[in-house]
Structure formats: structure tokens, C-alpha cells
């Protein structure tokens, strides 16, 4: 049956039809008709954030931890611009979001109206696609296509800008499926020749490495299972990018740990010495490759990626396979059958030798808690609960990646590509909503946590028992570390002066606050956090000037890693300084 | 001391068929600026009866690896149907239209008209002291003509940028 409905109403019905359960948003003038349509609707749960950046990051956390798209609803102008950082973050890390923004009425667009911003223009290069809806009769089809684009191919954020008059005006609506335009059909499978060549290359390799990334997680749990199967069949050691942690179990004997700038010695050396690199859903990011002309110089490379633009972008590969990780892995495994690869004993012995470097070693201190130790204890005391971990950005993020271990996908939420401080708390809130029974912990730093600290109120309002574990060293630690290593310890503006009392801050928001000041309080403090049935901030005071090692300095090769105890020059040439 | 390095570059002609929707031109031109690619010329017009599809011709230059990235990045845009790198697929025909205003009297005016004849440039506006010539051709032909007019009273040049198409009976 067809009836006339308002644009706002069509939007709400369309979201319900897409299976949306949670919307992260903040009301304002240009979305009042939508908020009115949501009023009293039990089918959609609206989570009121405290800042629109929080809405976008919370939706990311929800999406990353559940595999479902995250939905954001914000007003025009500042509502939309505040959300942009989260949208750009989702674009870099391939997180499926659908963002609904209000816009000034059609007739006022371009007139510098109150709370007007060119949202479509501003978001053009940080969304996978965006729309300005000019007629409510287009809404149903646009929303349907937006969800398809956000969730298929390489996932990403899709923004729909809806002027206020379009929300109020009516159009025919019926329950029939929307008439989607059939124009987005990413390639998902490799060709028979490509698969045959891949199998041949893997079978011939004497020193192979599986280099996996966030694409394996995005592809879904099946890709994770198939990756493990491929590893079992071939025996190849596995490393992963920051975004891919959890796709391969960290307690497996062939797990190398994370690679790249703060990756393990064995992972980076294995990449450097491999004769074959099978890149699965990763993109040869600059944080992974180090100096490009010295990256994996003797290897052939297979690159499996759903995004054609990721292929040959920075590193030329021998065999690109454009497709979905799960599908391509399945194709490779089917053709592989009962084949036997080369004998990898010698290769694994070399890997074992590199492991012997114990690159994650750090010296304990009797004066202060080493931050690495704090993460290790947090891991040991929570691992049985299979927690979801989010992070902010900086040293604590790298320590979490190095010393917290993951055994399955969707448990690790971090801002990898954009490196957004302030991501972790709202992401944890989103993850807790999607996983109400899980232990969700934001491993944070004292500087990052303040970037979206207002979201403490969101967790309080919805009684979300998220935990924030702050490694408090009173510095923007990663900035300080780089200044120490490359600018002769000139600590320009990196000291976290005037920090709040995080325990009192927690209490002010109705959270529990715990302070851990020395090692003897560490386990008990963590246990108290776990046992408390509500949100907790742990202010864990750690050694102030610890550096995050191992480290490949900017502009260096994988073979030039700095480990704990190595002497560091304290300066760098201009060529190296100019790199990101 | 550090200096910025330059890489060897190639000129490529790309044709892009796109959904003729609001903002598509900004999306494509913006992709070039956002990712640091170059646009030497860009032409666009809709090419279907119902105005649903447009064809864009872009001339760009850059190192070969960057040209490949441009191709891939363009294909990634949802409203883009097809990208053809004519320089890669070639051979192709390229044409550009120019309007060239020349003022002068006496010898120079006669010479301008004579050279226009050689280039098959057509006077589309004439006063006793000026001509506007219309010239169609490959860009280098127009370059040559404009260069010759410089000494003969060149006042103003308008160029469309090229449209291009693959030679032979098949669609690229």
C-alpha cells in the first residue's frame, strides 16, 4: 500500500528496514523534523552523545566490534563539521558508517544561512560517497544505496545531507523494496589464472610471510578462519598491521607479532628477508614499509585487496588479486587442496633466531610502573573475559598493540590510518552498546583521553560499564619520544601541564575512579576495575619518560630497528625529518 | 640541507564516463587536487539523450605510477562508470577548439590572414582593425598558430581543452 509520508518519516522507516538498531546523534535546528519522527519510536535506540565527534567515533566502535554499519545523525553546520574527524577516520580505516546530516532548507542553501556549511563539499574527500537529497521521493533509494556502498567493497563512510524542507515535505512511501540503482558492483573474486599463479608462487616459496591487515577483519569472521587454514596448510609465519590484529591468534607458534614502525624484530626481519610476501587486506602503509627503496628487497609479492587503488600505490607487486579476502582465500585454498609447500625448516630457524632478540624486552623499574608492564598485567588479568579493547593514539596505543594479545577478530578498535586522539572513549561506548555483555576497555593516555572526555557523560546516561585505563605519564608521550630522538630532547609543548584529577573527574560524572601509584597496587587496581559493575577510570601513574621500542626511525629500513638499550643519536638528517 | 626531488613525467589523456549528478565535476576535479595530481585541461558535457551520462576528457601529467593511481582512484568513485586511458590504449584522435583575437593594420593584418589560411583558421568576427579566428585541431597545431600570432597583434586566446576518441571502429 502506498501512502504519503514526510521525508523524516521515510528516513526513519528506511533505517529500520536496513536493520539499524542504534543511532548515535545530537539534535539541532536542521534535524528537528527527524528527531520528532524518532520521538517515542521504540525500534531505533538513539544514543545522545556530548559532541558530534563522539557520535562518529562511537559509531565506528560499534561497527568495528559488531561488523554492522554504524549510523550517525547530526545537525547542519557545526554538527556536520564536528563529525568530520570521525568520518575521515572511518574513511582511512575502512569502517562502514552511514552519516545523516541536516542541512538548511533547499531555498537557503548558498545564502550563508544560520548553521549552514557546505557539508557535501567538506566531506567529499573523506567519504566513500555522499549525497545531497533534494526531494523526499529520492530518499528511500538513496538510503538503500548508501548502506550498500558503506558495507560492500572496501567499506567506508557514506554521508546523506538532507535539507530541512526535504525532511518535512512528503512523498509516496510503501513497504516494497527500494528501487536501488545497480551501479556499484565491486569485484570480489580473483580470476582462475590469478589464483593458479598465487598457489604456484606460495608452493614454491622457501621463505614466505603472510602479511595481513584490516581487510581480513572487514571481510568477516570467515576470512579469519580461512587465514588460519591457509597458514596451517602452508606453515608460513604470519604478521599483521595494527588494523589487522586479532585476525590470527597471538599465541600461535607461527605468529610474528605486529610489523612496522613499532613492530617486532622478527616480523620486520622476516618481511625484509622473505622470498614471498602474501599481503592480505593490507595496504603497504608508510608505517609498515619504512624506507620504500629498502622494503622487502628480495621478495615477490602477492597483494589481495578489494580496492584496486591500493594496489601498486606505494609498493609495486608481482601478482595483484582484486577481491574480497574471504573469497580469494577460499579460492586459493580450494585449488591448494592437499598440496605440500616447500620445506620451511631453515626459514623458521632464522625466524626463531630473530625472536631470540626479544625485541619487546623492557627493563623494570623499582621507582615507577613501566607502562609496558601495566598493559601486560591488564592483559593477564582480563584475557579470560575475551575483552574488547579500544585505544586512543600515541605511545599507549603502541604498547597496547605490542603487549595486549588478541585471539579473534573485532576485539581491537584503534585509529590506525588517521591516528585520531580522542577516538578510544567514544569507540568503547559504541562497542559496549553493540556488545552489552563484554568487558570493554579503552587503553588511553593522559593527553588523548582529554580530547573527547565529555563522552564520560554518555556512558553514565546509558549505564554503560566501559573502563578507561589511562597510562598517565604526564606527557604527550609519542611527541616527547620523537622530540627526544630527533630534536635533541627539545620538548616543545609536549608536556601535559595542568592535568585534571582523573579520579575526581570520574566521580564528577558518576563513574568510579581508581588511582594506581605503584606496582604493588597494580593488580589489585586492575581487579577492582574489572569487578566494578559500572564505568571506571583507572589513572595508572607510569614511568614518565619511557620510550616505545622497538622502533624503526622515520626514513629507516626494516633492518635498522632501535631496540631497548641501543644508543640513540638524538638527531636526524633533514631528509628523515621531512617524512611523516 | 634538503631539496625537493622531481620525477620524470608523462602526458596522458583520460576519458571518464560518469553519472551526470550534482557535484560530480567537483568530485573529480577535487580528487586531483586532494591527491596532488595535475590537470592540464578538462572538458565535460553530457552525451546521452536523457542527460544522464556525461563524458569528461582530462589531460594530466605525472610519473607513470601516478597515472596508474589516477586511473584507479577515478574508478573507485561511485558515479564513475568507466575510465579509459587513451594514451595507454591508443592510437586516438584529439581535437581542441580555440578562438584567437588579433588586432593590427596594414602588413601585419595581411600576414595574419595569410597564416590563418595556411592553418585553416576561420575568421568569425572582423572589424577594420581586428579578427577573431576560430581554429580546430590538435593542441600543438593551436600552440603553433598562437605563437605565430604573437608578433602579429595577438590580444586574447580562448581554448576549450581537448576532446579525444580512440581510432578505429570500436568503443574504447
Interface residues (C-beta under 8 A of the other chain):
Chain A: X120 X121 X124 X125 X128 X129 X132 X134 X149 X183 X184 X307 X308 X309 X311 X312 X313 X316 X573 X574 X575 X578
Chain B: X1 X2 X19 X22 X23 X26 X27 X30 X31 X34 X65 X68 X69 X72 X73 X75 X76 X77 X78 X79 X81
